[in-house]
């Protein structure tokens, strides 16, 4: 197996999965690969969060249905932490799961049906700052959901990405704060997100997928 290139340190990784067999298999896979340094393993989202705050790592591999917070909530919480790991969701490719993982702010998604090499390669790419969502093509992103937003909702999403509060959003768009709340509720529904932070994460992830940066 190929190790890190000369002068390159192994990528530090942490693994979280509620399935004991899957957790053991991934632990052995990363433990055998000299390109990685396995820092910790855990069976719960709370355990991952606590470990990540004690031992900073570059990449975290998590199950989307991780007990008890779940993958989406874990990603949302970690986004507010300094030096948080970039997260790869490793889960069943069940319909909208890859898109939801991107919307939540994950850096990558790998189906459990994919080869182990796909997971390893994705983690290496994510450690270098890339976003890897092999089950989402740009054509589908152009159709759904951002391209389906109304002009007002698109303007609101872009203004939201600047970190503006509701009062500032109302001032910038020339509408009332109650109207802002109404449009935000519709916006969240169309993007399949639950919070302002997730909507912003979806906005930037979508721009990155399009190559708009």
Secondary structure, 3 states (H helix, E strand, C coil): CCCCCCCCCCEEEEEECCCHHHHHHHHHHHHHCCCEEEEEEECCHHHHHHHHHHCCCCEEEECCCCCCCCHHHHHHHHHCCCCCCEEEEEECCCCCHHHHHHHHCCCEEEECCCCHHHHHHHHHHHHCCCCEECCCCHHHHHHCCHHHCCHHHHHHHHHHCCCCCHHHHHHHHCCCHHHHHHHHHHHHHHHCCCCHHHHHHHHHHHHHHHCCC
